[in-house]
């Protein structure tokens, strides 16, 4: 391929976010067709565990990325970049976009989450004009779903620029082992799985309270596995530090006497992650996270035939169809989670259908191959991408 392509995005080994994993998957996709694009990694060596706050370390990381991009852009035909929905992130993106535009490069911007509209509306009128003028320099802006089209309503000629490309499975999970699931027998535990950062707005505390209710008030035998690191965002309660957040989580489990039923694993990957996805009867992510888009963890759950309980938030209703492959709740309310689980375990036949539909929905919409073909075809401006 004669086209020269520059990819700009987060380095996955510093923060294994959806955006970082997506970039790594894209790089591997190009390698599979024997093409090596130029790459500029944005390293995220922040000293704080809080997402969305200013950091001098992140400023230094951004400056390095800008300078590296400026060196490479004159020699490229296409510049692809995952964009941020924060002030510092936008300034970094702007410095790259304007430079690429001055050199008349084809510019493709990719929002790997949500929250851009809110970011825009929270800025001054002058800064809003700067955002509009910058994004208008792009040839295409990619969002993850139809429900996220409104994130860029303010950009001139957005209907011509906007492209919808749903997320796809990014990790090397062996989904060939996925099978249609059945409910556990009466002497077995119902297995629930939470697989994401433990951020208050992701709803992990609501799930914890729901588990306690299910065991104590409804006599449901269960094991709930919590996987991920404790974090918080700039919009979460700043009076609660992460150490206290972690301590209160374990104290609540201990007080309820449920140490054997509610298990925290930290970050999981590889075979352990696959095992949990295979064994889970429900995947639960009651998120109202402000930067949510299409959670990769939901895609992973669907790939293993796991019915999902989540919220009517951002692009999630395109992943989870209420009553088809899981259940959607209006907010991260513990009783709403309880009601969804009780509904899900009411009928073995209905449960198996949820599981079967989860696999089908994944295979039709969110496989790695489907995602990469759509994305690489747009970047390369051709329909001839073949793996």
N, C-alpha and C positions, 0 to 999 in steps of 0.2 A: 504494500500500500504506500503510495507516494505522499499521501496527506500527512502533514506533521501536526501532531496533537499534543497539547500541554494540559495535564490534569493537575488541579490544585485542590487539596483537601486535607483533612486531619489525619495524622499518623495514628494507626490503630493500636500501637503498643503503648502509647501514653494514656489514651482514654478509649476503651472499647465501646464507643457510642455507635448508634446506627449509622451516622454519617461517615465515621471512620471505617467501619466494616463494609459499608457500601462502596467506598472508594477502593478498598482492597479487592473487593469482588470485581469491580470494573477493570482494575489493572490485570487481574487474572483472566478476565474475559478477553482482553486484547492479546494477552500472551497466548491464549488458546487458538488465536488465528495468526500466530507468528508475527505479531506486531508489538513493539516496545515503545509506548508513548513516553514523552518527557514528563517528569513528575516533580512537583514542588509540594513537600509536606508542610503542613502547619502543625508544629509541635505544641502540645498543651501541657506545659510543665507548671501549671498553677500551684501555688502553695496552699490555697484554700480548697476545702471540699464543697464549698457553696457555689452552685451554678448561677451565673448571671450577675456577679459583682465585678467591679473593676479590679484589675491586678496589674502591677508593674511587670511582673514576670510574663504575663500573657501579652502585654504590650511589646516587650522585647521579642517574644516568639513571633508576633505579627510582623514586626519590622523586618526580621530575618526572612520571613516568607515573601514579603513585598519585594525586597531587594533581589531575591532569587528569581522571582517571577519576572521582574523587569529585565534581568539578564537573558532569560529564555524567550520571552514573548516575541521579539523581532524576528526570530527564526522559525516561528510556528505559523500554521494556517488556522488552527482552531484552539481557542482557550476555553476549557471547561472548568467550572469552579463550583463547589458547594458553598452556599452563602449562609451568613449568620444573621440572627435576628436580635442583635445587641448593638449598642452604639459603637463600641470599640471594633466589633466584628464588621460592622458596616463600613467604617472608615478604612479598614484593611481591604475590604472588597472593592470599595470605591477607587482606591489607589491602583488596584490591578485593572479594573474595568476601564477606567479612563485611559490608562496607558495602552491597553490592548486596542481600544477604539481609535486612538491616535495613529496606531500602526495598521488600522483597517483590518483587524483580525475578526474572524467569526467568533462570537461570544455566546456561550451557553451557560446559564446560571441554574443551579439546582437547589431548591429548598427541600431539605431532607426531613423537615418536621412541620410545625405550624407556628402560630404566634407572630407572623410577620405583620399582619394587619394591625394587631395591638401595638407592636413596636412602632409602627408608622404613626398611629394615632396619638401616641404618647409624646411625640416630638414637637418642637416649635414649628411654626409655619415655614420659617426659613430652612430649617433642617429637612422638613418634608419635601420642599422643592428640590433640595439636593438629592434626596433619595429618589424622587421621581426622575430627575434628569439622569441620574446614574443608571438606574434600571432600564431606562429608555434606550441606552446605548447598546443593550444586549440584542442578539438576534432571537434567542429563545429563553424562556424561563420555564423550568420544569417544576410541577407540583406532583404530589403523590396520589391525589385522587380528585374526583369531580367535586367532592365536598370542600376541597381546599382551593378551588378557583378564586374565591373571594379574597384570598390573602393579598392579591396584587390588583385589586379593583381600581386603584388610583394611578396605575401606570398607563401612559398614553399608548393607544393601539394594542392594548393587552390581549385582545382576542386573537390577533395575528401572531403574537409572540408565545402565548401560553400553550404548553404541552402537558398532558396528563400521562405520567408513567408510574404505575403502582410499584411499590416496593417488591423486592423478591428475596427469597432465601439467600443469605450471604455466606453462611458458614458451611463447613464440610460435614454436616450432619448426615448420617446414613438413613435417609427417609425411606429406603427400600424395606426397612424393617417395620414400617408403619402398618398397622392392622386396624380394622374396625373394632372398636372397644365395646366391652360389656360392663355392666355394673357389677360391683363385687358381690359375692355371696354373703349370706347373713353373718357368717363368722369372720369375715374379712373387713378391713378398714377401707372406707372411702378415701381416696387420695386426692388432695387439692394441691395445686402448685402455683406459687407466685415467683416469677422470674423476671426481675427488673431491678433497677436501683431502688433502695428503700428511701424514697423521698415522700414527705408527707402528702404532697399533692398527687402522688401516684396511688394513694388510697390503701397502703399496706396496713395502717392501723385499723381502718374499717374492716378489712379482711380478718385481722386478728380478733377483733370484737365479734365478728360473725362466727368465727370458729368456736369461740367460747360459748356463744349462744347455742350453736348447733349441738355441742356436747352436753352442756348443762341443762338447757331448756327443752331440747328436742331428742335427746338421747341418741344422737347420730355418732356412730363409731368412725373416727376419721384420723388421718394424719395429714397435716398441712406443712409442706416444705417451702420455706422462704429462702430464696436465692438472690444474692446481689449485695452491694455495698451500701451502707448508710450514707445518705447525702441529703442536701436540701438546696432550695433555690433562693434567689433574692426575694421572691414573693412569699416564701414561707415565713412562719413566725420566727423572727430573729432572736427572740428571748430564749429559744430552746437550741442550745448548741448540739452538735452531732454526738458528742460523748453522752450527754444527758438523754438524747433521743434514743440511743442504743440501750442505755441502762433502763429506761422506762419500759422499753419493749420487753426486755427479759424479765423485769420485775412483774409486769402484768401476767406473763406466762407462769412465773413462779407462784404468784399469789393465787392463780386459778388452779394450781397443781397440775398443769398440763405439759410438763417438760417432755413427756414421752409422746405427746400428740402433736405438738407444735415445735418444729425443728428448724433451726437457722443453719444454713450451710455456707454463707458467704458467696463469693463468686464461684460459679461452676462452669466447666467446659468439657469438651471431648466426650468420652464414654460415660462419665457421671451425668452430664447434662442429657445425653441421649437416653440413659436409663430412666431419669426422672420424667422426661417427656413421654416415654413409652408407658410408664406406670401410672401417670396421673389420669384421674377420671375427669377432672375439670381444671382448666387453667383460668386463673382469676386475676384480672388487672383492672380494678375499679378507679381508673385514672381520671383526674382533671388537670393533669400536668399542663402548664400553659404553653409549652413548646412541643406538645405531642403532635405527631403526624399520622403515620401508620406504623405502630410499634412492630419491630421485627420479632419480638417475643411472641406476639399473637400469631404471626406467620409460622413460626417454629411449632407452636402448639397445633395449629391446623394441619401442618404437614404430618404430624403424628396421630391425627385423628382424634385430637382432644377437644371436646366442646369448650367454648370460651364464654366466660361471664365478664363483661366489660361495660363501658358507658357509652352514651350518645355524645361522643366528644371527638372533635376534629374529623379525621378520616376513618375512624374505627367502624362506623356503621357500614362501610364498604367492605370491611373485613369480616365482620360478624353480623349476620342476618338474624334478627331476633326470632327465635323459635325454629330456625333452619339449621344452623350449625353452632348455636349457643344462645345466650340471652343477653339483652342489653338492659341496663338499669339507668335511671335518670341522674343519679348522683352516687357518691361513694358512701352510701348509708348502710350500716351493718345489717339492718333488718331486710333491706332490699336484696342484699347478697344472700342472706338466709333463705328468703322466699324463692330466689332463682334456683338455688341448690335443691331445695325441697321439691320444686317443680321438676327439676332435671332427674331426680332419682325416683319419681313417682311411677314411671313405667319403663321396664327394661327395653321394650320394643322401641319406644320413642327415643330413649337414650341412644340405642344403637344407630338409629336414623340420624341423630345429631352427629355422631361420630363419622358415619359414612359421608354425610354432607360436608363435614369439615375437610376431609381428604379431597373430595371432589372440588370444593371451592378453592383449595390450595392449588391443585393441579391445573385448574383452568385459568387461574389469575396470578399466582404468586410464586411460581417456580423460578429458580435462578436463571434458567435458560430463557424463559419468556421475558423476564425483566431485562436481562442483558441485551437481548436481540432488539428490544424497543429502544433502549438507551443508546447502544452503540450505533444503531441505524440513524438515530437523530444526530449524534456527534459526527458521524462520517458522512451524513447526508446521502445515504444509499439504503436500498432495501436488500442488498445482496450479502448481508452478514450471515455467515453460516458457521456453526460450531462443529 
